[in-house]
């Protein structure tokens, strides 16, 4: 599961996400995972924000970090979702753990800091190259 807080800052036209906390990230073998989170606005995907790596912790807490998606009007953001993808940091690669996609269609009601808890799920969109099947006629 993942917990985070969000608020829409009306004067700045920005979405602020903070107080990130993951729960029960599975261990690999005997070692605790090194975990980080990538945040993106969907369907845009142009701006990607990343937390620092939290070392050796199966319930990492990123409460000291804040992330702002700036310059987006409320009307635009209400058509978007925010994606929080959790990864294990391995020596020279990343391993996907899970994702939470939170729709922002009621963002106007988030004018005060609101805490949200959601389960992590599999990927909601493909990030790899497209594959084409040969069609026989």
BELHUTA-V663179 format. One record per helix or strand of 3 or more residues. SS is the DSSP state (H for helix, E for strand). FROM is the first residue (numbers start at 1). TO is the last residue. If there is no record, write none. Layout:
((SS/FROM/TO) (SS/FROM/TO))
This chain:
((E/2/9) (E/14/22) (E/35/42) (E/48/50) (E/61/70) (H/74/77) (E/81/90) (E/93/103) (H/107/109) (E/114/118))
